[in-house]
Amino acid sequence: MKLGVFISLLLTALIAREVIAADVERLQSPAGKQTSLSRLTTDANGRIHLSWVSSTGPLSSLYHASFADDEWSNAMLVGDGEDWFVNWADFPFFSANDAGMAANWLRKSSDGIYDYDVVATFYSAATAQWSDPAVIHRDDVSAEYGFVSMLPMHNDATLIAWLDGRETRRNESHAGAHIAGGMTLRAGIFNNEGKKTTEWQLDDLVCDCCQTSSAMTGSGPVVVYRNRTNEEVRDTYITRLVDGQWSEPAAVYNDNWQVAGCPVNGPSVVSGNGLTVVAWFTAKNDNPTVSFALSQDDGKTFGAPVIVAQESTNGRISLAVLDAGGFAISWLETSGALATIMLARYDKHGRMMKRLAVAETKSSRRSGFPVISSHGNDVYVTWTDIEREPRVKVARMRF
């Protein structure tokens, strides 16, 4: 074992014995009962945006509220329908730019269990209206699409990345056989009226159901995701948009985790103050591990991985950058059916500064994926409390 990895493991074990008393401020949540699948994001003006799904019988509704001056705005209905595909791991995404907002959800496209489309809507600050929901992939193939990430761009545009299943339904003749393709990764740029101006295929074979993540670096956008080889190795990869061209996908680190099925546990990326961070989950050799790696060149190269948690974790990672330098990372620590949402602050060199417990939850799928975002040096976290009935919670930690 390398010395750096050994030291990281030792520090993690020592800190785990005595978790720092949590300085956690519970905020009143604007989401009511029977809510889940919440997301957090921060716009360029420092306003925190919370989105969530409300379920009433067959009707699913996506809502949004913003937080400024220690007060939530009134909840805004983004969209609703009785034909949504609602999934614990493939949740609606929400983003905000100077001219408006964008959001997506999944809508059933045919009778197949996993036949659903990615539908997006765009809010214009000028008109104060959401656009009509529209499918973002124009291929007319009933298949699985989802695991979206969104990124505000210049000129009030939005980059959307998604997993695209069209090739899984298209058979190609090969040596007398008909072979279906695999899940691909695609991305497109949409203006604030929802019109797609550009689309690319970023990778022709990726993990079927792990979340994607995107960030804006000093050199341009990056997208991270779980790749998949023909030998079923599923490691975290990154691709960068530089001068209008996407780079050849490259491994952030070669864990060489060979697994026959999708782990449903995607990576996370953030960038700011000259630092790009990618965090990911792996369970190679049945050893669940949360790690991160740092890049000082906008995601072109990464340093050695730093282990955050091991053995008693099921991942579900989120990242946020801090104005003071460094970043925060959240993950789930598990003990049977119980789990704790953990948060740690690291400096720009990857040294742990503080570690705390945010809230108790469950390790089951129903508890979903906790998400963090930041403003200044405050970190906000949202999660689904399933103790009695699903309900979105929000808290704040001041660093």
C-alpha positions as MATLAB code, in Angstrom:
seq = 'MKLGVFISLLLTALIAREVIAADVERLQSPAGKQTSLSRLTTDANGRIHLSWVSSTGPLSSLYHASFADDEWSNAMLVGDGEDWFVNWADFPFFSANDAGMAANWLRKSSDGIYDYDVVATFYSAATAQWSDPAVIHRDDVSAEYGFVSMLPMHNDATLIAWLDGRETRRNESHAGAHIAGGMTLRAGIFNNEGKKTTEWQLDDLVCDCCQTSSAMTGSGPVVVYRNRTNEEVRDTYITRLVDGQWSEPAAVYNDNWQVAGCPVNGPSVVSGNGLTVVAWFTAKNDNPTVSFALSQDDGKTFGAPVIVAQESTNGRISLAVLDAGGFAISWLETSGALATIMLARYDKHGRMMKRLAVAETKSSRRSGFPVISSHGNDVYVTWTDIEREPRVKVARMRF';
ca = [
       0.000    0.000    0.000;
       1.292    3.448   -0.932;
       2.303    5.720    1.964;
      -0.165    8.473    0.976;
      -3.098    6.053    0.902;
      -2.050    4.534    4.247;
      -1.879    7.962    5.908;
      -5.281    8.905    4.497;
      -6.792    5.678    5.814;
      -5.228    6.232    9.235;
      -6.546    9.786    9.476;
     -10.006    8.682    8.394;
     -10.053    5.941   11.035;
      -8.909    8.299   13.791;
     -11.392   11.028   12.914;
     -14.227    8.509   12.642;
     -13.782    7.672   16.342;
     -14.793   11.149   17.377;
     -16.977   13.037   14.919;
     -16.843   16.767   15.577;
     -20.044   18.077   17.166;
     -22.229   19.192   14.288;
     -22.791   22.932   14.014;
     -25.866   22.349   11.890;
     -28.664   24.881   11.493;
     -31.931   23.315   10.409;
     -33.784   25.615    8.012;
     -37.516   25.625    7.587;
     -38.165   23.719    4.396;
     -40.566   25.178    1.818;
     -41.448   21.619    0.773;
     -44.412   19.996    2.468;
     -45.488   16.392    3.009;
     -45.008   13.640    0.436;
     -41.995   15.373   -1.128;
     -38.665   13.966   -2.248;
     -35.942   14.100   -4.947;
     -34.687   17.535   -3.903;
     -31.821   19.379   -5.571;
     -29.808   22.452   -4.571;
     -27.906   24.884   -6.732;
     -26.478   28.387   -6.334;
     -26.702   31.047   -9.028;
     -24.072   33.667   -9.892;
     -25.708   36.167   -7.520;
     -25.441   33.832   -4.532;
     -29.113   32.918   -4.434;
     -29.792   29.337   -3.320;
     -32.328   27.395   -5.384;
     -34.165   24.333   -4.075;
     -36.273   22.053   -6.253;
     -38.310   19.020   -5.232;
     -41.000   16.606   -6.402;
     -44.402   16.422   -4.715;
     -46.440   13.250   -5.176;
     -50.224   13.132   -4.835;
     -51.699    9.895   -6.096;
     -50.720    9.485   -9.761;
     -49.823   13.182  -10.065;
     -46.173   14.245   -9.768;
     -45.257   17.931   -9.541;
     -41.911   19.712   -9.651;
     -41.592   22.814   -7.456;
     -38.920   25.429   -6.942;
     -38.126   28.032   -4.266;
     -35.157   30.347   -3.773;
     -33.421   31.378   -0.553;
     -32.009   34.864    0.059;
     -31.664   37.056    3.149;
     -32.533   34.013    5.295;
     -35.960   33.649    3.729;
     -37.512   31.304    1.210;
     -39.563   32.615   -1.679;
     -43.013   31.211   -2.333;
     -42.940   27.793   -3.959;
     -43.271   27.949   -7.757;
     -44.824   25.132   -9.784;
     -42.441   24.218  -12.603;
     -44.429   21.385  -14.160;
     -46.605   18.374  -13.388;
     -48.102   15.275  -14.935;
     -49.472   11.786  -14.400;
     -47.126   10.229  -16.968;
     -43.830   10.883  -15.174;
     -41.223    8.239  -14.507;
     -40.251    8.876  -10.878;
     -37.072    7.139   -9.753;
     -35.080    7.414   -6.519;
     -31.748    7.835   -8.338;
     -32.726    9.591  -11.574;
     -34.095   12.839  -10.225;
     -35.080   16.109  -11.904;
     -32.270   18.614  -12.283;
     -32.477   22.385  -11.841;
     -30.124   25.193  -12.882;
     -30.194   29.000  -12.925;
     -28.383   31.613  -14.997;
     -28.565   35.401  -15.272;
     -31.576   35.366  -17.591;
     -33.637   32.548  -16.156;
     -33.762   28.921  -15.061;
     -33.941   25.427  -16.537;
     -35.360   22.184  -15.201;
     -36.049   18.663  -16.385;
     -38.023   15.561  -15.481;
     -38.650   12.117  -16.970;
     -41.810   11.290  -18.909;
     -42.985    7.850  -19.988;
     -42.743    7.348  -23.748;
     -44.275    3.881  -24.222;
     -45.337    0.752  -22.345;
     -41.809   -0.500  -21.597;
     -40.774   -0.239  -17.945;
     -37.694    1.821  -18.819;
     -39.046    3.646  -21.846;
     -39.018    7.310  -20.895;
     -37.774   10.630  -22.238;
     -35.935   13.586  -20.753;
     -38.261   16.586  -20.839;
     -36.917   20.091  -20.177;
     -38.489   23.485  -19.594;
     -36.856   26.927  -19.496;
     -37.858   29.981  -17.487;
     -37.290   33.443  -18.929;
     -36.845   36.300  -16.462;
     -37.986   38.672  -19.202;
     -41.378   36.982  -19.664;
     -41.660   35.441  -16.175;
     -42.920   32.222  -17.762;
     -41.786   28.639  -18.185;
     -41.574   27.325  -21.741;
     -43.684   24.394  -22.888;
     -41.957   21.145  -21.808;
     -40.112   19.513  -24.701;
     -38.088   16.333  -25.215;
     -34.401   17.264  -25.499;
     -33.344   14.299  -27.674;
     -34.932   14.266  -31.132;
     -34.427   10.660  -32.222;
     -37.928    9.102  -32.047;
     -36.627    5.967  -30.331;
     -38.460    4.558  -27.300;
     -35.687    3.778  -24.838;
     -34.172    4.862  -21.525;
     -32.900    8.448  -21.238;
     -31.967   10.304  -18.080;
     -29.384   10.976  -15.373;
     -29.177   14.608  -16.404;
     -26.765   17.291  -15.287;
     -27.167   20.960  -16.216;
     -24.640   23.768  -16.325;
     -25.278   27.507  -16.889;
     -23.265   28.844  -19.835;
     -22.412   32.249  -21.255;
     -25.027   34.139  -23.263;
     -27.821   32.800  -21.035;
     -27.458   29.281  -22.452;
     -27.541   25.951  -20.594;
     -25.409   22.868  -21.180;
     -27.354   19.646  -20.603;
     -25.649   16.241  -20.418;
     -27.612   12.993  -20.280;
     -27.407    9.218  -20.685;
     -28.932    8.267  -24.022;
     -30.372    4.818  -24.727;
     -31.233    5.153  -28.414;
     -28.430    2.781  -29.491;
     -29.653    0.060  -27.132;
     -32.722   -0.291  -29.374;
     -30.973   -0.080  -32.726;
     -29.742   -3.397  -34.062;
     -26.761   -3.489  -36.384;
     -25.880   -6.401  -38.606;
     -22.472   -7.805  -37.691;
     -21.156  -11.114  -39.038;
     -24.668  -12.346  -39.587;
     -25.870  -11.401  -36.099;
     -27.919   -8.507  -34.820;
     -26.238   -6.713  -31.954;
     -27.760   -3.900  -29.916;
     -25.535   -1.010  -28.940;
     -24.879    0.328  -25.466;
     -25.834    3.348  -23.410;
     -24.149    6.517  -24.688;
     -23.371    9.898  -23.150;
     -24.629   12.970  -25.003;
     -24.695   16.696  -24.381;
     -26.283   19.733  -25.969;
     -26.428   23.488  -25.540;
     -29.861   25.102  -25.251;
     -30.752   28.776  -25.342;
     -33.076   30.347  -22.767;
     -36.078   29.588  -24.974;
     -35.270   25.876  -24.976;
     -33.921   25.683  -28.529;
     -31.021   23.274  -28.938;
     -28.157   24.939  -30.783;
     -25.552   22.153  -30.626;
     -25.440   18.449  -29.743;
     -22.573   15.979  -29.323;
     -22.062   12.320  -28.491;
     -19.381   12.340  -25.795;
     -18.900    8.600  -25.219;
     -20.295    5.576  -27.060;
     -20.416    3.178  -24.088;
     -21.120    4.224  -20.497;
     -22.646    2.813  -17.321;
     -26.412    2.558  -17.748;
     -27.732    4.256  -14.613;
     -25.106    6.311  -12.798;
     -25.602   10.046  -12.438;
     -23.619   12.481  -14.572;
     -22.128   15.706  -13.196;
     -20.815   18.868  -14.843;
     -18.887   21.983  -13.835;
     -17.456   25.159  -15.356;
     -13.668   25.375  -15.093;
     -11.422   28.234  -16.104;
     -10.957   26.548  -19.491;
     -14.578   25.628  -20.085;
     -17.156   22.964  -19.175;
     -16.325   19.446  -18.017;
     -18.596   16.421  -17.665;
     -17.802   13.457  -15.406;
     -19.556   10.102  -15.488;
     -19.076    6.379  -14.913;
     -17.573    4.776  -17.978;
     -18.014    1.157  -19.060;
     -15.630   -1.041  -21.029;
     -16.384   -4.251  -22.900;
     -14.768   -6.056  -19.947;
     -17.262   -4.371  -17.554;
     -14.714   -2.113  -15.869;
     -16.641    0.926  -14.628;
     -14.404    3.764  -13.519;
     -14.979    7.531  -13.358;
     -14.122    9.436  -16.542;
     -13.968   13.082  -17.549;
     -14.285   14.938  -20.842;
     -13.618   18.675  -21.377;
     -14.982   21.170  -23.895;
     -11.989   23.191  -25.119;
     -12.137   25.512  -28.135;
     -15.407   23.987  -29.256;
     -14.167   20.377  -29.148;
     -14.689   17.707  -26.503;
     -11.530   15.956  -25.363;
     -11.053   12.218  -25.574;
     -12.628   10.789  -22.391;
      -9.996    9.938  -19.784;
     -10.048    8.183  -16.431;
      -9.815   10.421  -13.377;
      -8.233    7.412  -11.706;
      -8.107    3.743  -12.712;
      -9.730    1.862   -9.846;
     -10.310   -0.971  -12.334;
     -13.598   -1.805  -10.645;
     -15.046   -4.678  -12.640;
     -18.743   -5.104  -11.946;
     -21.387   -6.772  -14.094;
     -24.231   -4.437  -13.114;
     -24.642   -0.710  -12.748;
     -23.891    0.465   -9.177;
     -26.313    3.437   -9.493;
     -23.802    5.723   -7.787;
     -22.402    8.410  -10.051;
     -19.480   10.799   -9.495;
     -19.560   14.510   -8.676;
     -17.453   17.417   -9.946;
     -17.048   21.060   -8.874;
     -14.647   23.779   -9.935;
     -13.695   27.187   -8.563;
     -10.765   29.295   -7.384;
      -8.438   27.464   -9.769;
      -9.320   24.055   -8.312;
     -11.312   21.238   -9.933;
     -12.447   18.355   -7.719;
     -13.925   15.003   -8.740;
     -15.292   12.603   -6.123;
     -16.533    9.087   -6.739;
     -17.634    5.796   -5.172;
     -16.161    2.378   -5.844;
     -16.561   -1.041   -4.276;
     -13.706   -2.971   -5.831;
     -13.020   -6.227   -3.950;
     -16.245   -5.591   -1.988;
     -14.614   -2.640   -0.247;
     -16.970    0.385   -0.470;
     -14.878    3.550   -0.765;
     -15.463    7.262   -1.311;
     -12.484    9.113   -2.800;
     -11.659   12.406   -4.472;
      -8.874   13.718   -6.699;
      -7.723   17.298   -7.307;
      -6.789   19.028  -10.531;
      -4.891   22.291  -10.841;
      -5.265   22.459  -14.648;
      -9.042   22.504  -15.116;
      -9.469   18.734  -15.204;
      -6.729   17.888  -17.669;
      -4.725   15.954  -15.080;
      -5.428   14.815  -11.520;
      -3.376   14.024   -8.464;
      -3.490   10.802   -6.488;
      -6.867    9.912   -4.946;
      -7.595   10.796   -1.334;
      -9.836    8.398    0.584;
     -12.738   10.052    2.433;
     -14.638    7.017    3.755;
     -14.287    3.273    3.582;
     -16.208    0.101    4.464;
     -19.236    1.712    6.171;
     -20.445    3.836    3.252;
     -22.728    3.480    0.262;
     -21.471    6.628   -1.456;
     -24.165    9.060   -2.742;
     -21.645   11.865   -3.039;
     -22.042   15.618   -3.520;
     -19.482   18.460   -3.728;
     -19.394   22.234   -3.258;
     -16.561   24.805   -3.503;
     -15.916   27.408   -0.794;
     -14.876   31.038   -1.227;
     -12.132   30.664    1.364;
     -10.527   28.013   -0.806;
     -11.000   24.292   -0.736;
     -14.295   22.460   -0.898;
     -16.897   20.442    0.983;
     -17.959   16.864    0.289;
     -20.970   14.930    1.568;
     -21.613   11.188    1.628;
     -23.581    8.560    3.534;
     -22.043    6.575    6.379;
     -24.057    3.377    6.855;
     -24.768    0.935    9.646;
     -27.289   -1.642    8.524;
     -30.590    0.060    7.750;
     -29.426    3.319    9.341;
     -27.251    6.015    7.788;
     -25.714    9.366    8.668;
     -25.278   12.226    6.238;
     -21.653   13.226    6.672;
     -19.940   16.435    5.591;
     -16.242   17.224    5.496;
     -14.316   20.354    4.598;
     -10.968   20.040    2.796;
      -8.448   22.712    1.896;
      -7.135   23.243   -1.634;
      -4.336   20.758   -0.985;
      -6.746   17.961   -0.068;
      -6.185   18.123    3.703;
      -9.218   17.560    5.897;
     -10.092   20.622    8.000;
     -13.321   19.535    9.625;
     -15.748   16.631    9.616;
     -19.271   16.594   11.013;
     -22.550   14.692   11.043;
     -25.426   16.564    9.420;
     -28.456   14.342   10.020;
     -29.592   10.804   10.606;
     -31.349    9.062    7.736;
     -31.833    5.612    6.244;
     -29.559    3.662    3.946;
     -32.471    2.501    1.789;
     -33.128    3.769   -1.716;
     -36.145    5.750   -0.503;
     -33.850    8.180    1.300;
     -32.370    9.181   -2.048;
     -29.227   11.211   -2.660;
     -28.389   14.107   -0.305;
     -27.167   17.163   -2.241;
     -25.027   20.114   -1.146;
     -24.401   23.593   -2.551;
     -22.610   26.638   -1.192;
     -22.659   30.409   -0.947;
     -19.509   32.023    0.350;
     -18.362   29.636    3.053;
     -21.852   28.441    3.993;
     -22.798   24.939    2.871;
     -26.434   24.003    2.339;
     -27.627   20.408    2.270;
     -30.963   18.878    1.323;
     -32.202   15.335    1.790;
     -35.393   13.280    2.106;
     -36.524   12.334    5.593;
     -38.465    9.041    5.404;
     -38.949    8.430    9.129;
     -42.741    8.874    8.930;
     -43.501   10.045    5.409;
     -41.219   11.375    2.680;
     -40.405   15.025    3.311;
     -37.614   17.247    1.991;
     -35.343   18.759    4.643;
     -32.742   21.557    4.416;
     -29.854   22.547    6.690;
     -26.973   25.000    6.684;
     -23.412   24.731    7.982;
     -21.279   27.847    8.396;
     -17.556   27.392    7.802;
];
